[in-house]
Amino acid sequence: MLPTLTLWAVAAGVWDLGRRRLPNLLTLGGMAAALVWVVFTGRTPTGAGGMDGFLSGMAALALTFPAWHIGVLGAGDVKLAAAMGVMGGAQVTLLTFLLGGLAAGGLALLLILKERRWRPGCNAPLQDQARASSRTVPFGTALAAGFIAGLWMQAG
């Protein structure tokens, strides 16, 4: 199951990186597949208990929904995080958020450097605030990286 989950996360991450949107087919489809797996096997696709997966998905939803509500995250990011919670259980979900947060910070830094809006030693504010605010960090890509790392770390 590990290769399948990895491919799913890679697809979501690449899609978000290229389009800054996550399709429902990947997010809700992944969650539906994980829930069906839990119903028929009593375990998550990673082997955690079924209730563990359900509660982890709810925790991921609870952690990301407020950020969507204030406009920091997209709805696809929220659905992706919840699906990853259901798939991975508590341990993988915790690793996903920790490692995904680090990856998001790295992506943000790369975007800043790419736009050449930051130079070491320069503390001046951004010249064009409107243009700067239109730039987004593909958080789904960061979550996918964290999820993949968490999966493989848990596996072994």
C-alpha positions in Angstrom: 0.0 0.0 0.0 3.0 2.3 0.6 3.8 2.8 -3.1 0.1 3.6 -3.9 -0.1 6.2 -1.1 3.2 7.7 -2.3 2.0 7.9 -5.9 -1.3 9.6 -4.7 0.6 12.1 -2.7 3.1 12.8 -5.5 0.1 13.4 -7.9 -1.5 15.8 -5.4 1.8 17.6 -4.8 2.7 18.0 -8.4 -0.8 19.1 -9.3 -0.8 21.8 -6.6 2.7 23.0 -7.5 1.7 23.5 -11.2 -1.9 24.8 -10.8 -2.2 26.0 -7.2 -5.4 24.1 -7.0 -6.3 20.6 -5.8 -9.0 18.7 -7.6 -11.8 17.0 -5.6 -11.0 13.8 -7.5 -7.7 13.6 -5.7 -8.7 15.0 -2.3 -12.2 13.7 -1.8 -11.5 10.6 -3.9 -8.5 9.8 -1.7 -10.6 10.3 1.4 -13.4 8.1 0.1 -11.0 5.4 -0.8 -9.4 5.5 2.6 -12.8 5.4 4.4 -13.9 2.4 2.3 -10.6 0.7 3.2 -11.2 1.4 6.9 -14.8 0.1 6.8 -13.7 -3.2 5.1 -10.5 -3.8 7.0 -10.9 -2.0 10.3 -7.5 -0.4 9.7 -6.1 2.6 7.8 -4.1 2.0 4.6 -1.0 2.5 6.7 -2.1 -0.1 9.3 -3.2 2.2 12.1 -6.5 1.5 13.8 -9.7 2.6 12.0 -10.8 4.9 14.8 -7.2 6.3 14.9 -7.5 7.2 11.2 -11.0 8.7 11.6 -9.9 10.8 14.5 -6.7 11.9 12.7 -8.7 13.0 9.7 -11.0 15.0 12.0 -8.0 16.5 13.8 -6.4 17.5 10.5 -9.7 19.1 9.4 -10.0 21.0 12.8 -6.4 22.3 12.4 -6.8 23.5 8.8 -10.4 24.7 8.6 -9.7 27.9 10.6 -6.9 28.8 8.2 -9.2 28.3 5.2 -11.9 30.4 6.9 -9.5 33.4 7.2 -8.2 32.9 3.7 -4.7 31.5 4.4 -5.3 28.0 3.0 -7.4 26.8 0.1 -10.3 24.4 0.5 -8.2 21.7 -1.4 -5.5 22.0 1.2 -8.0 21.3 4.0 -9.5 18.3 2.2 -6.0 17.0 1.4 -5.0 17.2 5.0 -8.1 15.5 6.2 -7.6 12.7 3.6 -4.0 12.2 4.7 -5.2 12.0 8.3 -7.7 9.2 7.5 -5.1 7.4 5.5 -2.2 7.7 7.9 -3.5 7.7 11.4 -2.1 9.8 14.2 1.6 9.2 13.8 1.7 9.9 10.1 -0.6 12.9 10.4 1.7 14.4 13.1 4.7 13.9 10.9 2.8 15.2 7.9 2.1 18.5 9.7 5.6 18.9 11.2 7.5 18.0 8.0 4.9 19.7 5.7 5.3 22.9 7.7 9.0 22.8 7.3 8.6 22.2 3.6 6.1 25.1 3.3 8.7 27.4 4.9 11.3 26.2 2.4 8.9 26.7 -0.5 8.1 30.2 0.7 11.8 31.1 0.9 12.3 29.8 -2.6 9.4 31.8 -3.9 10.8 35.0 -2.2 14.3 34.3 -3.6 12.8 33.6 -7.1 11.0 36.9 -7.1 14.2 38.6 -6.0 12.2 40.5 -3.4 14.6 39.8 -0.6 18.3 40.4 -0.3 20.4 39.5 2.7 20.9 42.6 4.8 18.0 44.5 3.3 15.1 45.0 5.7 13.1 47.3 3.4 9.4 46.4 2.9 8.4 44.9 -0.4 8.1 47.4 -3.2 4.9 46.1 -4.7 2.5 44.8 -1.9 -0.3 44.0 -4.3 1.9 41.9 -6.5 3.5 40.2 -3.5 0.1 39.2 -2.0 -0.9 37.5 -5.2 1.9 35.0 -4.7 0.9 31.8 -2.9 2.8 28.9 -1.4 1.5 25.6 -2.7 0.7 24.2 0.7 -0.7 21.0 -0.8 2.8 20.3 -2.2 4.3 20.8 1.2 1.7 18.6 2.8 2.4 15.9 0.2 6.1 16.1 0.9 5.5 15.8 4.6 3.1 12.9 4.1 5.5 10.9 1.9 8.3 11.5 4.4 6.0 10.5 7.3 4.9 7.4 5.5 8.4 6.2 4.8 9.6 7.1 8.3 6.8 5.1 9.9 7.4 2.2 7.6 10.8 1.9 8.6 
